[in-house]
């Protein structure tokens, strides 16, 4: 696909921006080890098929540090949007609907063939992708933080009250989606709620489901932080929560910890707490351990760097890591 490329050097990155001129360029600052980046690359591949005049660039954030530092990239995935070599927008995190929305808005307003591009877009294909962008998708007026009508405010309140995890799309930001979705789903009003790609209905239907106790079964429930932390801690027999990852530690303590673990020859997995503020803060409370790195074996906290140093000096580290 000619408009989906990869930049491995600063020069390549700058060349792609220059070649695009005033047309939109979307740069995905990614990391090979991050599953969210792989998912967003799939989204970007689909967007590249729809937006032929937009250039989509994949860039390994740690491999081109001068570019990452210049644009203050502190986490992956992060998307930057450029026109005429200038940054015009930014999106932090894996938010497929928001990425699609920004590309649609910026591509139409910026590329020479923008209007034609918008007109030739396969709208039904686009609607299908939006509906399936998350297990539970809400098409509403405004955002969950700032609903723009009473019906949208009520449905957001019900979903939150019943602990439903959902993504949303602001139909006020895209008239094509707003009108097209009414026909596509044969549902004339908003908000509209979808679960696993299927239309659930509007506010009245959601109210009925909530009153009958069926809403939780219709939509996926949000995972609590405690459950998420337990799952992460037990993801591998030996789990290290650190700043950075196995390939690139982001602090001296984490680097020393990796060296100690690597010397043991025992397999372990890592989690980068810099990528997830909720985990970073929540794990301190959950484990009653205020600093990082934190090492867990079979779900139990062993401790930080000092504890690991002591275990190594006593000759006990390998047996502890093996859960003996």
C-alpha positions as CSV (number, residue, x, y, z in Angstrom):
1,X,0.0,0.0,0.0
2,X,1.8,3.1,-1.3
3,X,0.4,5.5,1.4
4,X,1.3,3.2,4.3
5,X,5.1,3.4,5.0
6,X,7.6,2.9,7.7
7,X,10.3,5.4,8.8
8,X,13.4,4.0,10.5
9,X,15.5,7.2,10.5
10,X,15.0,10.9,11.2
11,X,15.8,11.6,7.5
12,X,13.1,9.2,6.3
13,X,10.6,10.8,8.6
14,X,11.4,14.3,7.3
15,X,11.4,13.1,3.7
16,X,7.9,11.6,4.1
17,X,6.6,14.9,5.6
18,X,8.2,16.9,2.8
19,X,6.8,14.6,0.1
20,X,3.3,14.8,1.5
21,X,3.3,18.6,1.3
22,X,0.0,20.0,2.4
23,X,-1.8,16.7,2.5
24,X,-2.3,15.0,5.8
25,X,0.5,12.8,7.3
26,X,-0.3,10.5,10.2
27,X,2.7,9.3,12.2
28,X,2.2,6.3,14.6
29,X,5.0,6.3,17.3
30,X,5.0,2.6,18.2
31,X,6.9,-0.1,19.9
32,X,7.2,-3.7,18.6
33,X,6.6,-5.1,22.1
34,X,3.3,-3.3,22.7
35,X,0.2,-5.2,21.7
36,X,-1.9,-2.0,21.6
37,X,0.4,-0.7,18.8
38,X,-0.2,-3.9,16.7
39,X,-3.9,-3.4,17.1
40,X,-3.7,0.3,16.1
41,X,-1.5,-0.6,13.1
42,X,-4.4,-2.8,11.9
43,X,-6.7,0.2,12.3
44,X,-4.2,2.4,10.4
45,X,-4.0,-0.2,7.6
46,X,-7.8,0.0,7.1
47,X,-7.8,3.8,7.3
48,X,-5.0,3.9,4.6
49,X,-7.4,2.0,2.3
50,X,-10.1,4.6,2.7
51,X,-7.9,7.8,2.7
52,X,-5.8,7.5,-0.4
53,X,-4.4,11.0,-0.2
54,X,-3.2,10.6,3.4
55,X,0.2,9.2,4.2
56,X,0.4,6.9,7.2
57,X,3.8,6.4,8.8
58,X,4.9,3.8,11.3
59,X,7.8,4.8,13.4
60,X,9.5,2.8,16.2
61,X,9.7,5.4,19.0
62,X,12.8,4.1,20.7
63,X,14.7,3.6,17.4
64,X,14.5,7.2,16.4
65,X,14.9,9.0,19.8
66,X,15.7,12.4,18.3
67,X,12.2,12.5,16.7
68,X,10.5,11.1,19.8
69,X,12.2,13.7,22.0
70,X,11.4,16.6,19.7
71,X,7.7,15.9,19.8
72,X,7.7,14.8,23.5
73,X,6.6,11.2,22.9
74,X,6.5,9.6,26.4
75,X,4.2,6.6,25.7
76,X,3.1,4.4,22.9
77,X,1.0,4.3,20.9
78,X,1.0,8.1,20.1
79,X,-0.2,9.6,16.9
80,X,0.9,12.9,15.5
81,X,-0.8,14.6,12.5
82,X,1.1,16.9,10.1
83,X,0.3,19.2,7.3
84,X,3.0,21.2,5.4
85,X,5.6,19.8,7.7
86,X,3.8,21.3,10.8
87,X,2.2,19.3,13.6
88,X,-1.6,20.1,13.6
89,X,-3.0,17.6,16.1
90,X,-2.1,14.7,18.5
91,X,-3.7,11.6,19.8
92,X,-2.3,9.7,22.8
93,X,-3.2,6.1,23.4
94,X,-5.1,3.3,21.6
95,X,-8.4,5.0,20.7
96,X,-9.5,3.7,17.3
97,X,-12.7,5.7,17.0
98,X,-10.9,8.9,17.8
99,X,-8.1,8.2,15.3
100,X,-10.7,7.6,12.6
101,X,-12.5,10.8,13.5
102,X,-9.3,12.9,13.4
103,X,-8.1,11.5,10.1
104,X,-11.5,12.0,8.6
105,X,-11.7,15.6,9.7
106,X,-8.1,16.6,8.9
107,X,-8.0,14.8,5.6
108,X,-11.1,16.4,4.3
109,X,-10.1,19.9,5.3
110,X,-6.5,19.6,4.2
111,X,-5.8,17.5,1.1
112,X,-6.3,18.9,-2.4
113,X,-8.6,16.0,-3.3
114,X,-10.3,16.2,0.1
115,X,-13.9,16.6,-1.0
116,X,-13.5,14.0,-3.6
117,X,-11.9,11.7,-1.2
118,X,-14.7,12.1,1.3
119,X,-17.3,11.5,-1.5
120,X,-15.7,8.3,-2.7
121,X,-15.3,6.9,0.8
122,X,-17.2,3.7,1.2
123,X,-19.5,4.9,3.9
124,X,-21.0,1.6,4.9
125,X,-17.5,0.1,5.3
126,X,-16.5,3.0,7.5
127,X,-19.7,2.7,9.6
128,X,-19.1,-1.0,10.1
129,X,-15.5,-0.3,11.3
130,X,-16.7,2.4,13.7
131,X,-19.4,0.1,15.1
132,X,-16.9,-2.7,15.7
133,X,-14.1,-0.4,17.0
134,X,-14.9,-1.5,20.6
135,X,-17.0,-4.3,22.1
136,X,-19.4,-1.7,23.3
137,X,-19.8,1.5,21.1
138,X,-22.0,4.5,21.9
139,X,-22.9,6.9,19.1
140,X,-23.9,10.1,21.0
141,X,-24.0,13.9,20.9
142,X,-20.8,15.1,22.6
143,X,-18.5,12.9,24.7
144,X,-19.0,10.9,27.9
145,X,-17.3,13.8,29.7
146,X,-19.4,16.5,28.0
147,X,-22.7,15.1,26.7
148,X,-24.4,17.6,24.4
149,X,-28.0,16.5,24.9
150,X,-30.2,15.2,27.7
151,X,-30.7,11.7,26.1
152,X,-26.9,11.3,25.7
153,X,-26.3,12.4,29.3
154,X,-28.9,9.9,30.6
155,X,-27.5,6.9,28.6
156,X,-23.9,7.7,29.7
157,X,-25.1,7.8,33.3
158,X,-26.8,4.4,32.9
159,X,-23.8,2.7,31.4
160,X,-21.5,4.1,34.1
161,X,-23.9,3.2,36.8
162,X,-23.9,-0.4,35.6
163,X,-20.1,-0.5,35.2
164,X,-20.3,-0.9,31.4
165,X,-17.0,-0.3,29.6
166,X,-17.7,1.5,26.4
167,X,-16.1,3.7,23.7
168,X,-18.0,6.6,22.0
169,X,-18.3,8.6,18.8
170,X,-19.5,12.1,18.7
171,X,-22.0,12.3,15.8
172,X,-22.0,16.1,16.0
173,X,-18.4,16.0,14.7
174,X,-19.2,14.1,11.5
175,X,-22.4,14.8,9.5
176,X,-21.7,11.9,7.1
177,X,-21.7,9.4,10.0
178,X,-24.6,11.1,11.7
179,X,-26.9,10.8,8.7
180,X,-25.4,7.5,7.3
181,X,-25.8,5.5,10.5
182,X,-29.5,6.3,10.7
183,X,-30.0,4.5,7.3
184,X,-27.4,1.8,7.9
185,X,-29.0,0.7,11.2
186,X,-32.6,1.8,10.3
187,X,-32.7,3.7,13.6
188,X,-33.6,7.3,13.2
189,X,-32.5,8.9,16.4
190,X,-29.5,9.3,18.8
191,X,-27.9,8.0,21.0
192,X,-27.4,4.5,19.5
193,X,-25.7,1.8,21.5
194,X,-23.9,-1.2,19.8
195,X,-22.6,-4.4,21.5
196,X,-20.2,-6.7,19.6
197,X,-21.2,-5.0,16.3
198,X,-24.9,-5.3,16.8
199,X,-27.4,-2.5,17.4
200,X,-28.8,-2.6,21.0
201,X,-31.0,0.5,20.6
202,X,-31.5,3.9,22.0
203,X,-32.1,5.4,25.5
204,X,-35.5,3.7,26.0
205,X,-34.1,0.2,25.2
206,X,-31.1,0.7,27.4
207,X,-33.5,1.8,30.3
208,X,-35.6,-1.3,29.8
209,X,-32.5,-3.5,29.8
210,X,-31.2,-1.8,33.0
211,X,-34.5,-2.2,34.8
212,X,-34.8,-5.9,33.8
213,X,-31.2,-6.6,34.8
214,X,-30.2,-7.7,31.3
215,X,-27.9,-4.7,30.5
216,X,-24.8,-6.3,32.1
217,X,-25.3,-9.4,30.0
218,X,-25.8,-7.4,26.8
219,X,-22.7,-5.3,27.2
220,X,-19.3,-6.3,28.5
221,X,-18.7,-5.1,32.1
222,X,-15.7,-3.0,32.9
223,X,-12.8,-4.8,34.5
224,X,-12.1,-3.4,38.0
225,X,-8.6,-2.2,38.7
226,X,-8.1,-4.8,41.4
227,X,-9.0,-7.6,39.0
228,X,-6.7,-6.1,36.3
229,X,-3.8,-5.9,38.7
230,X,-4.3,-9.5,39.8
231,X,-4.4,-10.6,36.1
232,X,-1.2,-8.7,35.3
233,X,0.7,-10.0,38.4
234,X,-0.2,-13.5,37.5
235,X,0.5,-13.0,33.8
236,X,3.7,-14.9,34.1
237,X,5.3,-17.0,37.0
238,X,7.9,-14.2,37.3
239,X,6.6,-10.7,36.7
240,X,8.6,-7.5,37.0
241,X,6.9,-4.1,37.1
242,X,9.5,-1.6,36.0
243,X,10.1,1.7,34.1
244,X,10.7,0.6,30.6
245,X,11.1,-3.0,29.3
246,X,13.6,-5.8,28.9
247,X,15.2,-4.1,25.9
248,X,15.3,-0.6,27.3
249,X,15.1,0.2,31.0
250,X,14.0,3.8,31.7
251,X,15.7,4.2,35.1
252,X,18.9,3.0,36.9
253,X,17.0,0.9,39.4
254,X,15.2,-0.9,36.7
255,X,18.4,-1.4,34.7
256,X,20.1,-3.0,37.7
257,X,17.1,-5.2,38.3
258,X,17.2,-6.5,34.7
259,X,21.0,-7.3,35.1
260,X,20.3,-9.3,38.2
261,X,17.4,-11.2,36.7
262,X,19.3,-11.9,33.4
263,X,22.2,-13.4,35.3
264,X,19.9,-16.0,36.9
265,X,18.8,-17.4,33.5
266,X,15.2,-17.7,34.8
267,X,12.4,-16.6,32.4
268,X,10.4,-13.5,33.3
269,X,8.0,-11.0,31.8
270,X,7.9,-7.2,32.4
271,X,5.3,-4.5,32.5
272,X,6.2,-0.9,31.8
273,X,4.5,1.2,34.5
274,X,5.3,4.4,32.5
275,X,2.7,3.3,29.9
276,X,-0.2,3.0,32.3
277,X,-0.7,5.6,35.1
278,X,-3.7,3.6,36.5
279,X,-1.5,0.5,37.1
280,X,1.5,2.6,38.2
281,X,-0.5,4.2,41.1
282,X,-2.9,1.3,41.8
283,X,-0.1,-1.3,42.3
284,X,1.5,0.9,45.0
285,X,-1.7,0.7,47.0
286,X,-2.6,-2.9,46.1
287,X,0.8,-4.2,47.3
288,X,1.5,-1.6,49.9
289,X,4.9,-1.0,48.2
290,X,5.6,2.6,47.3
291,X,8.4,2.3,44.7
292,X,9.4,0.6,41.5
293,X,10.7,-1.8,40.3
294,X,8.5,-4.5,41.9
295,X,9.1,-8.2,41.5
296,X,6.3,-10.9,41.8
297,X,6.7,-14.7,41.8
298,X,3.6,-16.8,41.3
299,X,1.4,-13.8,42.2
300,X,3.3,-12.9,45.4
301,X,5.3,-9.8,45.9
302,X,9.0,-10.4,46.5
303,X,10.1,-6.8,46.7
304,X,12.3,-4.3,44.9
305,X,15.9,-3.9,44.0
306,X,17.3,-4.0,47.5
307,X,15.5,-7.3,48.3
308,X,16.7,-8.8,45.1
309,X,20.3,-7.8,45.9
310,X,20.0,-9.4,49.4
311,X,18.6,-12.6,47.9
312,X,21.4,-12.7,45.3
313,X,24.1,-12.2,48.0
314,X,22.5,-15.0,50.1
315,X,22.4,-17.3,47.1
316,X,18.6,-17.6,47.4
317,X,17.4,-15.6,44.4
318,X,17.2,-18.5,41.9
319,X,15.2,-20.8,44.2
320,X,12.9,-17.9,45.1
321,X,12.3,-17.1,41.4
322,X,11.6,-20.8,40.7
323,X,9.1,-20.7,43.6
324,X,10.9,-23.4,45.5
